[in-house]
Amino acid sequence: MTVKFEPTDKYDDIINLPHHQSKTRPHMSLCDRAAQFGSFAALTGHKEAVAEEGRFTDSRVELDETEKAGLDRGLQTIREALYQVQLGRELPLVCITFFQPDEYKDGGRYEKISGRVVKIRDFERRIVLEDGREIDMDQIRSIDAEEKSI
C-alpha cells in the first residue's frame, strides 16, 4: 500500500517568509538553546530506582542451637564483667557482629563493631556501648570479648 501526500495550499502565505531575528536580544547559539532542555528528565528518579534495584543485600542467617548457646554465654560473660565494673574493673571491650536490616528492601548487611559495653537493657533487648551506639540483641550473630577486660 502506497501513501500519497496531497499538496496543500494551507501554509503558502508563511512558508517562504524569512526567520524572525530579534533586534533587541542577541541570537542564542544552538548549544545554549539545547542547554535549556538538558536538565529536563522525563523519568525523574528512574536512574536512582534502577541503582536501588541493582543493589545487593544479604539474607539474615538463622542461628542453630549451638550458636544461640554461645551467644547466651557471651552475654552472661558481659553481665558478669559489668558487675565487676562496680568493683573497680574497666568496662568490657567487645567485638559484636550483627545483622543490620535494610530500610528499603528485604535483607540487609552484617556489620562488625567494637566498643566498651556500658549496659545491657534486657527489657528492650539492647546492648549499649560507651559511645552511645545500641545493638539489637535479636540481630547479633557473634560476640567476641577481649580476655583481659572480662
Salt bridges, closest charged atoms under 4 A:
GLU52 OE2 - ARG55 NH2 2.62
GLU62 OE2 - ARG60 NH1 3.19
GLU65 OE2 - LYS68 NZ 3.88
GLU67 OE2 - ARG141 NH1 3.52
GLU90 OE2 - ARG116 NH2 3.44
ASP102 OD2 - ARG55 NH1 2.62
GLU111 OE2 - ARG109 NH2 2.59
ASP122 OD1 - ARG79 NH2 2.33
GLU124 OE1 - ARG121 NE 3.57
ASP131 OD2 - ARG133 NE 2.71
GLU134 OE1 - ARG121 NH2 2.50
GLU134 OE1 - ARG126 NE 3.32
ASP138 OD1 - ARG125 NE 2.89
